[in-house]
């Protein structure tokens, strides 16, 4: 994604435009970290869809259609997840009626659901921030602007009063956004499971089905998702060790390679400390 980040590309989020339009709202800074976390999840989800985006940044017809369908049917998807123990990708395909679209992978269907959850978290926070902002400036916008510039302490008191009138709505918005971001992280972890080149189809379905029925914690799912990645890192580390490299030299080499990527197709790399822990756990180095 570029700095011109839009929630409507590729999902149509009820007319929300440029996300940076939220930055002028009175309480934005207090919620910026949560919004940034949701944006990062959306960016990671879109990395799984990268083969559906052309050089001009345009999304394929399949991407636009399926992401839109996941958005529209996400309530039904979550209902079915709660009632049945099917693997997640099959559930999404069945609900959106796209069982035979071979151009879209199971990983991409699950990433689409993670994107939807993250977008909804931004929506929840954005609507609440906008409502508070509009109430704050409802009486006389020019006077409120002057108050903020000339008497910031008095402006903070006024803002606190407006906020107090909506305290229950704030609690609900915070809780809802936290749940949505938590779900987005969980589904993104499962998307990594489906993207894993070392897990078999049956293993992916088992992990997904167990996660859907609560049989696996998020930590356990992440551990299984990262098994193949960690094994590759250890194999590379052993080759470097056997060629005479020290632990420090091996870490330098791994950090400069794609073996250090956190997830397949991503751009973010593991830290030196994380790589060291993986090599120690795999008994490559002590």
C-alpha positions as a Markdown table, in Angstrom:
| # | Residue | x | y | z |
|---|---|---|---|---|
| 1 | Unk | 0.0 | 0.0 | 0.0 |
| 2 | Unk | 1.1 | 3.6 | -0.6 |
| 3 | Unk | 0.5 | 6.6 | 1.6 |
| 4 | Unk | -2.7 | 7.1 | -0.4 |
| 5 | Unk | -4.3 | 4.4 | 1.6 |
| 6 | Unk | -8.1 | 3.9 | 1.1 |
| 7 | Unk | -10.3 | 1.5 | 2.9 |
| 8 | Unk | -12.4 | 1.4 | -0.3 |
| 9 | Unk | -9.5 | -0.3 | -2.2 |
| 10 | Unk | -10.4 | -3.1 | -2.7 |
| 11 | Unk | -13.2 | -3.2 | -0.1 |
| 12 | Unk | -16.0 | -0.7 | -0.3 |
| 13 | Unk | -16.3 | 0.4 | 3.3 |
| 14 | Unk | -19.6 | 2.4 | 3.3 |
| 15 | Unk | -18.0 | 5.5 | 1.6 |
| 16 | Unk | -15.1 | 5.9 | 3.9 |
| 17 | Unk | -12.4 | 7.8 | 2.0 |
| 18 | Unk | -8.8 | 8.6 | 2.7 |
| 19 | Unk | -7.9 | 7.2 | 6.2 |
| 20 | Unk | -5.9 | 10.4 | 6.9 |
| 21 | Unk | -9.2 | 12.3 | 7.0 |
| 22 | Unk | -9.5 | 10.9 | 10.6 |
| 23 | Unk | -6.3 | 12.6 | 11.7 |
| 24 | Unk | -7.9 | 16.0 | 12.2 |
| 25 | Unk | -10.4 | 14.7 | 14.7 |
| 26 | Unk | -10.0 | 15.8 | 18.3 |
| 27 | Unk | -9.3 | 12.5 | 19.9 |
| 28 | Unk | -7.4 | 10.8 | 17.0 |
| 29 | Unk | -4.0 | 10.7 | 18.7 |
| 30 | Unk | -5.4 | 8.7 | 21.6 |
| 31 | Unk | -6.7 | 6.0 | 19.2 |
| 32 | Unk | -3.9 | 6.3 | 16.5 |
| 33 | Unk | -2.1 | 3.2 | 17.8 |
| 34 | Unk | -5.2 | 1.0 | 17.4 |
| 35 | Unk | -6.0 | 2.4 | 14.0 |
| 36 | Unk | -2.4 | 1.9 | 12.9 |
| 37 | Unk | -2.6 | -1.7 | 14.1 |
| 38 | Unk | -5.7 | -2.3 | 12.0 |
| 39 | Unk | -4.0 | -0.7 | 9.0 |
| 40 | Unk | -1.0 | -3.0 | 9.3 |
| 41 | Unk | -3.3 | -6.0 | 9.3 |
| 42 | Unk | -5.0 | -4.8 | 6.2 |
| 43 | Unk | -1.6 | -4.2 | 4.5 |
| 44 | Unk | -0.5 | -7.7 | 5.5 |
| 45 | Unk | -3.7 | -9.1 | 4.1 |
| 46 | Unk | -3.3 | -7.4 | 0.9 |
| 47 | Unk | 0.2 | -8.9 | 0.6 |
| 48 | Unk | -1.5 | -12.2 | 0.3 |
| 49 | Unk | -3.4 | -10.8 | -2.6 |
| 50 | Unk | -0.4 | -9.3 | -4.3 |
| 51 | Unk | -0.6 | -11.5 | -7.4 |
| 52 | Unk | -4.1 | -9.9 | -8.1 |
| 53 | Unk | -2.7 | -6.4 | -8.3 |
| 54 | Unk | -1.1 | -5.0 | -11.5 |
| 55 | Unk | 1.8 | -2.6 | -11.8 |
| 56 | Unk | -0.6 | 0.4 | -11.7 |
| 57 | Unk | -2.0 | -0.7 | -8.4 |
| 58 | Unk | -5.3 | -1.9 | -9.8 |
| 59 | Unk | -6.9 | -5.0 | -8.4 |
| 60 | Unk | -8.2 | -7.9 | -10.5 |
| 61 | Unk | -11.9 | -8.5 | -11.0 |
| 62 | Unk | -11.6 | -11.6 | -8.9 |
| 63 | Unk | -10.1 | -9.7 | -6.0 |
| 64 | Unk | -12.7 | -6.9 | -6.1 |
| 65 | Unk | -15.6 | -9.3 | -6.3 |
| 66 | Unk | -14.5 | -11.8 | -3.7 |
| 67 | Unk | -13.3 | -9.2 | -1.2 |
| 68 | Unk | -16.6 | -7.4 | -1.6 |
| 69 | Unk | -18.5 | -10.6 | -1.1 |
| 70 | Unk | -16.6 | -11.5 | 2.0 |
| 71 | Unk | -17.4 | -8.0 | 3.3 |
| 72 | Unk | -21.1 | -8.3 | 2.6 |
| 73 | Unk | -21.4 | -11.8 | 4.0 |
| 74 | Unk | -19.0 | -11.6 | 6.9 |
| 75 | Unk | -21.9 | -11.9 | 9.5 |
| 76 | Unk | -23.1 | -15.1 | 7.9 |
| 77 | Unk | -19.5 | -16.4 | 7.7 |
| 78 | Unk | -19.1 | -15.8 | 11.5 |
| 79 | Unk | -22.4 | -17.4 | 12.3 |
| 80 | Unk | -21.4 | -20.6 | 10.4 |
| 81 | Unk | -18.0 | -20.6 | 12.0 |
| 82 | Unk | -19.7 | -20.6 | 15.4 |
| 83 | Unk | -22.1 | -23.4 | 14.5 |
| 84 | Unk | -19.9 | -25.8 | 12.5 |
| 85 | Unk | -16.4 | -27.2 | 12.7 |
| 86 | Unk | -15.5 | -26.8 | 9.0 |
| 87 | Unk | -12.2 | -25.5 | 8.0 |
| 88 | Unk | -12.3 | -21.7 | 7.5 |
| 89 | Unk | -11.4 | -21.4 | 3.8 |
| 90 | Unk | -14.2 | -23.9 | 2.9 |
| 91 | Unk | -16.7 | -22.1 | 5.0 |
| 92 | Unk | -15.9 | -18.7 | 3.3 |
| 93 | Unk | -16.0 | -20.3 | -0.2 |
| 94 | Unk | -19.4 | -21.9 | 0.6 |
| 95 | Unk | -21.0 | -18.7 | 2.0 |
| 96 | Unk | -19.8 | -16.4 | -0.8 |
| 97 | Unk | -20.7 | -19.0 | -3.5 |
| 98 | Unk | -17.2 | -19.1 | -5.0 |
| 99 | Unk | -16.4 | -22.8 | -4.6 |
| 100 | Unk | -14.9 | -23.2 | -8.1 |
| 101 | Unk | -12.7 | -20.0 | -8.4 |
| 102 | Unk | -9.3 | -21.6 | -8.9 |
| 103 | Unk | -7.6 | -18.2 | -9.4 |
| 104 | Unk | -8.1 | -17.5 | -5.7 |
| 105 | Unk | -6.3 | -19.5 | -3.0 |
| 106 | Unk | -7.6 | -20.6 | 0.4 |
| 107 | Unk | -5.0 | -18.3 | 1.9 |
| 108 | Unk | -6.5 | -15.3 | 0.1 |
| 109 | Unk | -10.1 | -16.1 | 1.2 |
| 110 | Unk | -8.9 | -16.2 | 4.8 |
| 111 | Unk | -6.9 | -13.0 | 4.4 |
| 112 | Unk | -10.0 | -11.4 | 3.0 |
| 113 | Unk | -11.8 | -12.1 | 6.2 |
| 114 | Unk | -9.0 | -10.7 | 8.2 |
| 115 | Unk | -9.0 | -7.6 | 6.1 |
| 116 | Unk | -12.8 | -7.3 | 6.7 |
| 117 | Unk | -12.4 | -7.5 | 10.5 |
| 118 | Unk | -9.6 | -4.9 | 10.5 |
| 119 | Unk | -11.6 | -2.5 | 8.3 |
| 120 | Unk | -14.6 | -2.8 | 10.6 |
| 121 | Unk | -12.4 | -2.0 | 13.6 |
| 122 | Unk | -11.4 | 1.3 | 11.8 |
| 123 | Unk | -15.0 | 1.9 | 11.0 |
| 124 | Unk | -16.1 | 1.5 | 14.6 |
| 125 | Unk | -13.4 | 3.8 | 15.9 |
| 126 | Unk | -13.8 | 6.3 | 13.1 |
| 127 | Unk | -17.5 | 6.7 | 13.6 |
| 128 | Unk | -17.1 | 7.2 | 17.3 |
| 129 | Unk | -14.3 | 9.8 | 16.8 |
| 130 | Unk | -16.3 | 11.6 | 14.3 |
| 131 | Unk | -19.4 | 11.7 | 16.5 |
| 132 | Unk | -17.4 | 13.2 | 19.4 |
| 133 | Unk | -15.7 | 15.7 | 17.1 |
| 134 | Unk | -19.1 | 16.9 | 15.6 |
| 135 | Unk | -20.6 | 17.3 | 19.1 |
| 136 | Unk | -17.6 | 19.2 | 20.2 |
| 137 | Unk | -17.9 | 21.8 | 17.4 |
| 138 | Unk | -21.7 | 21.7 | 17.1 |
| 139 | Unk | -22.5 | 25.0 | 18.9 |
| 140 | Unk | -20.0 | 27.5 | 17.4 |
| 141 | Unk | -17.0 | 26.0 | 15.5 |
| 142 | Unk | -15.1 | 29.3 | 15.4 |
| 143 | Unk | -15.3 | 29.8 | 19.1 |
| 144 | Unk | -14.2 | 26.2 | 19.8 |
| 145 | Unk | -11.3 | 26.6 | 17.4 |
| 146 | Unk | -10.3 | 29.9 | 19.1 |
| 147 | Unk | -10.6 | 28.2 | 22.5 |
| 148 | Unk | -8.3 | 25.4 | 21.4 |
| 149 | Unk | -5.7 | 27.9 | 20.2 |
| 150 | Unk | -5.8 | 30.4 | 23.0 |
| 151 | Unk | -6.9 | 28.4 | 26.0 |
| 152 | Unk | -5.9 | 24.8 | 25.5 |
| 153 | Unk | -6.7 | 23.8 | 29.1 |
| 154 | Unk | -10.2 | 25.1 | 28.8 |
| 155 | Unk | -10.6 | 23.3 | 25.5 |
| 156 | Unk | -9.5 | 20.1 | 27.2 |
| 157 | Unk | -12.2 | 20.6 | 29.9 |
| 158 | Unk | -14.8 | 21.1 | 27.2 |
| 159 | Unk | -13.6 | 18.0 | 25.3 |
| 160 | Unk | -13.8 | 16.0 | 28.5 |
| 161 | Unk | -17.3 | 17.1 | 29.2 |
| 162 | Unk | -18.4 | 16.1 | 25.7 |
| 163 | Unk | -16.7 | 12.8 | 26.0 |
| 164 | Unk | -18.3 | 12.1 | 29.4 |
| 165 | Unk | -21.7 | 12.5 | 27.8 |
| 166 | Unk | -20.8 | 9.6 | 25.5 |
| 167 | Unk | -18.8 | 7.4 | 28.0 |
| 168 | Unk | -20.9 | 4.3 | 27.4 |
| 169 | Unk | -20.6 | 4.6 | 23.7 |
| 170 | Unk | -16.8 | 5.0 | 24.1 |
| 171 | Unk | -16.6 | 1.8 | 26.2 |
| 172 | Unk | -18.6 | -0.1 | 23.5 |
| 173 | Unk | -16.5 | 1.3 | 20.7 |
| 174 | Unk | -13.2 | 0.4 | 22.5 |
| 175 | Unk | -14.5 | -3.2 | 23.2 |
| 176 | Unk | -15.8 | -3.7 | 19.7 |
| 177 | Unk | -12.6 | -2.5 | 18.1 |
| 178 | Unk | -10.5 | -4.7 | 20.4 |
| 179 | Unk | -12.6 | -7.8 | 19.5 |
| 180 | Unk | -12.4 | -7.0 | 15.8 |
| 181 | Unk | -8.6 | -6.4 | 15.8 |
| 182 | Unk | -8.2 | -9.6 | 17.8 |
| 183 | Unk | -10.3 | -11.5 | 15.2 |
| 184 | Unk | -8.3 | -10.0 | 12.4 |
| 185 | Unk | -5.0 | -11.1 | 14.0 |
| 186 | Unk | -6.4 | -14.6 | 14.5 |
| 187 | Unk | -7.5 | -14.9 | 10.8 |
| 188 | Unk | -4.3 | -13.5 | 9.6 |
| 189 | Unk | -2.4 | -16.2 | 11.5 |
| 190 | Unk | -4.6 | -18.8 | 9.8 |
| 191 | Unk | -3.9 | -17.1 | 6.4 |
| 192 | Unk | -0.2 | -17.8 | 7.1 |
| 193 | Unk | -1.1 | -21.4 | 7.8 |
| 194 | Unk | -2.8 | -21.7 | 4.5 |
| 195 | Unk | 0.2 | -20.0 | 2.8 |
| 196 | Unk | 2.7 | -22.4 | 4.3 |
| 197 | Unk | 4.5 | -24.4 | 1.7 |
| 198 | Unk | 5.5 | -27.1 | 4.2 |
| 199 | Unk | 2.1 | -28.0 | 5.6 |
| 200 | Unk | -0.1 | -30.5 | 3.7 |
| 201 | Unk | -3.6 | -29.7 | 2.7 |
| 202 | Unk | -4.9 | -32.0 | 5.4 |
| 203 | Unk | -2.7 | -30.4 | 8.1 |
| 204 | Unk | -4.0 | -26.9 | 7.0 |
| 205 | Unk | -7.6 | -28.1 | 7.2 |
| 206 | Unk | -7.0 | -29.7 | 10.6 |
| 207 | Unk | -5.4 | -26.6 | 12.1 |
| 208 | Unk | -8.2 | -24.4 | 10.7 |
| 209 | Unk | -11.0 | -26.6 | 11.9 |
| 210 | Unk | -9.5 | -26.9 | 15.4 |
| 211 | Unk | -9.0 | -23.1 | 15.6 |
| 212 | Unk | -12.7 | -22.6 | 14.5 |
| 213 | Unk | -14.0 | -24.8 | 17.2 |
| 214 | Unk | -11.6 | -23.4 | 19.8 |
| 215 | Unk | -9.4 | -26.5 | 19.9 |
| 216 | Unk | -6.3 | -24.4 | 19.3 |
| 217 | Unk | -5.3 | -21.2 | 21.1 |
| 218 | Unk | -4.0 | -18.3 | 18.9 |
| 219 | Unk | -0.5 | -19.0 | 20.2 |
| 220 | Unk | -0.8 | -22.7 | 19.2 |
| 221 | Unk | -2.0 | -21.8 | 15.7 |
| 222 | Unk | 0.9 | -19.3 | 15.3 |
| 223 | Unk | 3.3 | -22.0 | 16.4 |
| 224 | Unk | 2.1 | -24.4 | 13.9 |
| 225 | Unk | 2.0 | -21.7 | 11.2 |
| 226 | Unk | 5.6 | -20.9 | 11.9 |
| 227 | Unk | 6.9 | -24.5 | 12.0 |
| 228 | Unk | 8.0 | -24.6 | 8.3 |
| 229 | Unk | 9.6 | -21.2 | 8.5 |
| 230 | Unk | 11.6 | -22.1 | 11.6 |
| 231 | Unk | 12.7 | -25.4 | 10.1 |
| 232 | Unk | 14.0 | -23.6 | 7.0 |
| 233 | Unk | 15.9 | -21.1 | 9.2 |
| 234 | Unk | 17.5 | -23.9 | 11.2 |
| 235 | Unk | 18.4 | -25.8 | 8.0 |
| 236 | Unk | 20.1 | -22.7 | 6.7 |
| 237 | Unk | 21.8 | -22.1 | 10.1 |
| 238 | Unk | 23.2 | -25.7 | 10.1 |
| 239 | Unk | 24.7 | -25.2 | 6.6 |
| 240 | Unk | 26.3 | -22.0 | 7.7 |
| 241 | Unk | 27.6 | -23.6 | 11.0 |
| 242 | Unk | 28.9 | -26.6 | 9.1 |
| 243 | Unk | 30.8 | -24.3 | 6.7 |
| 244 | Unk | 32.6 | -22.8 | 9.7 |
| 245 | Unk | 30.5 | -19.7 | 10.4 |
| 246 | Unk | 30.1 | -18.5 | 13.9 |
| 247 | Unk | 26.7 | -17.8 | 15.4 |
| 248 | Unk | 27.2 | -14.1 | 14.8 |
| 249 | Unk | 28.2 | -14.6 | 11.2 |
| 250 | Unk | 25.3 | -17.0 | 10.6 |
| 251 | Unk | 22.8 | -14.5 | 12.0 |
| 252 | Unk | 24.3 | -11.8 | 9.7 |
| 253 | Unk | 23.8 | -14.0 | 6.7 |
| 254 | Unk | 20.3 | -15.1 | 7.6 |
| 255 | Unk | 19.2 | -11.5 | 8.2 |
| 256 | Unk | 20.3 | -10.6 | 4.7 |
| 257 | Unk | 18.2 | -13.5 | 3.1 |
| 258 | Unk | 14.6 | -14.2 | 2.6 |
| 259 | Unk | 14.8 | -16.9 | 5.2 |
| 260 | Unk | 14.4 | -14.1 | 7.8 |
| 261 | Unk | 10.9 | -13.1 | 6.5 |
| 262 | Unk | 8.2 | -13.3 | 9.1 |
| 263 | Unk | 5.7 | -14.8 | 6.6 |
| 264 | Unk | 5.9 | -16.0 | 2.9 |
| 265 | Unk | 5.4 | -13.1 | 0.5 |
| 266 | Unk | 5.8 | -10.5 | 3.2 |
| 267 | Unk | 8.4 | -7.8 | 3.6 |
| 268 | Unk | 8.9 | -7.6 | 7.3 |
| 269 | Unk | 11.8 | -9.6 | 8.8 |
| 270 | Unk | 12.3 | -11.3 | 12.1 |
| 271 | Unk | 14.7 | -9.5 | 14.5 |
| 272 | Unk | 18.2 | -10.7 | 15.2 |
| 273 | Unk | 17.0 | -11.8 | 18.7 |
| 274 | Unk | 14.1 | -13.8 | 17.3 |
| 275 | Unk | 16.3 | -15.5 | 14.8 |
| 276 | Unk | 18.8 | -16.3 | 17.6 |
| 277 | Unk | 16.1 | -17.9 | 19.7 |
| 278 | Unk | 14.9 | -20.0 | 16.8 |
| 279 | Unk | 18.5 | -21.3 | 16.2 |
| 280 | Unk | 18.9 | -22.1 | 19.9 |
| 281 | Unk | 15.6 | -23.8 | 20.1 |
| 282 | Unk | 16.5 | -25.9 | 17.0 |
| 283 | Unk | 19.8 | -26.8 | 18.7 |
| 284 | Unk | 21.8 | -25.2 | 15.8 |
| 285 | Unk | 23.7 | -23.0 | 18.2 |
| 286 | Unk | 23.8 | -22.7 | 21.9 |
